[in-house]
Amino acid sequence: MKQQIILKIVVDIGMTVMLLLLMTYELIGEAAHGRLGVRIFALFITHHILNRKWSRSVFKGKDTPLCIWQTVLVN
């Protein structure tokens, strides 16, 4: 696999794990919740930077109505 694809997968897995941990506020405490919140925000920004090509192509108008509808439903 290409290195960038592996990085995208690692970022997505990291975001998923952190989201699950953030939902356990009572178990992890306020300080850990705050640190995880900052880290997931950094991963969120990284995720959007890594996927900027997809973001640009969404509004170019090359998609079929079915593809646009699927994008709306998923996001």
C-alpha positions in Angstrom: 0.0 0.0 0.0 1.1 3.6 -0.5 2.3 5.4 2.5 -0.4 8.1 2.3 -3.2 5.5 2.2 -1.7 3.9 5.4 -1.6 7.3 7.0 -5.2 7.9 6.1 -6.2 4.6 7.7 -4.2 5.2 10.8 -5.8 8.7 11.2 -9.3 7.3 10.7 -8.7 4.5 13.2 -7.3 7.0 15.7 -10.3 9.2 15.3 -12.7 6.3 15.9 -10.9 5.1 19.0 -10.7 8.6 20.4 -14.4 9.2 19.7 -15.3 6.1 21.7 -13.0 7.2 24.5 -14.5 10.7 24.5 -18.0 9.2 25.0 -16.8 7.6 28.3 -16.5 11.0 30.1 -17.4 9.6 33.5 -14.8 6.8 33.3 -11.8 8.8 32.0 -12.3 12.1 33.9 -12.3 15.7 32.9 -8.6 16.2 32.3 -8.2 13.1 30.0 -11.4 14.2 28.2 -10.0 17.6 27.5 -6.7 16.2 26.2 -8.4 13.7 24.0 -10.7 16.5 22.6 -7.6 18.5 21.5 -6.1 15.4 19.9 -9.2 14.4 18.0 -9.5 18.0 16.8 -5.9 17.8 15.5 -6.7 14.4 13.8 -9.9 16.0 12.3 -7.8 18.8 10.7 -5.2 16.2 9.5 -8.1 14.1 8.1 -9.4 17.0 6.0 -5.9 17.9 4.8 -5.3 14.4 3.7 -8.6 14.2 1.9 -8.6 17.7 0.4 -8.7 16.2 -3.1 -12.0 14.6 -2.4 -13.4 17.8 -0.9 -12.5 19.8 -4.0 -14.0 17.2 -6.4 -17.4 17.2 -4.6 -18.5 20.6 -6.0 -17.1 20.2 -9.5 -20.4 18.9 -10.8 -19.1 15.7 -12.5 -21.3 13.4 -10.3 -24.5 11.8 -11.3 -27.7 12.7 -9.3 -27.5 9.2 -7.7 -23.9 9.8 -6.6 -24.8 13.2 -5.1 -27.8 11.7 -3.3 -25.6 9.0 -1.8 -23.0 11.6 -0.7 -25.8 13.6 1.0 -27.2 10.5 2.8 -23.8 9.3 4.0 -22.5 12.7 5.2 
